[in-house]
Amino acid sequence: MVHEEACVQASGALARLIGRQAIVDIVNPSVKKVEELTPTIGSDRAVVIVYLPVIGKVEGAALLMFSPQTAFDLSDLLIKKASGTTKELTELDKSALQELGNIICGSYFTTLANYTGIKMIEQSPRLSFDTLETTLEQAVRKLTQNTGGCGSFRDRI
């Protein structure tokens, strides 16, 4: 129920952003260990990741991962450029993708917080364009800095 409501909220927010109908469907959301992510994508492949940290009673982060081409296509859609225009990410493209991450993840976290009564505060989204391995190392470093260096926290994102 929470998942479906979060997708409905995110779809509405994204539709307002792009000025046309949008459907957000988060397929099989789950909590994964960092080590479980690399076989899925391949640690040496380039990815664009929007990282959205969360603080409050629950601390952690959401990671939205896109192939570079998907990020370029999304940027074209978000900034209303002709399809296939973006070949590298400008600051405006990065900002648009961060806003997309904020909308999708923020809607999900807000819905989850409303259903559970657990206070969660989304922080500003960040974007990284690098290999999966490097990007995950950066995300883990940020998370462990925000949680007082708890080493086991790496296993919970």
HELIX and SHEET records of a PDB file:
HELIX    1   1 VAL A    2  ILE A   18  1                                  17    
HELIX    2   2 VAL A   34  ILE A   41  1                                   8    
HELIX    3   3 PRO A   68  ILE A   79  1                                  12    
HELIX    4   4 GLU A   91  THR A  116  1                                  26    
HELIX    5   5 LEU A  132  ASN A  146  1                                  15    
HELIX    6   6 GLY A  151  ARG A  156  5                                   6    
SHEET    1   A 3 GLY A  60  PHE A  66  0                                        
SHEET    2   A 3 ALA A  46  GLY A  56 -1                                        
SHEET    3   A 3 MET A 120  GLU A 122 -1                                        
SHEET    1   B 3 GLY A  60  PHE A  66  0                                        
SHEET    2   B 3 ALA A  46  GLY A  56 -1                                        
SHEET    3   B 3 ARG A 126  THR A 131 -1                                        
END                                                                             
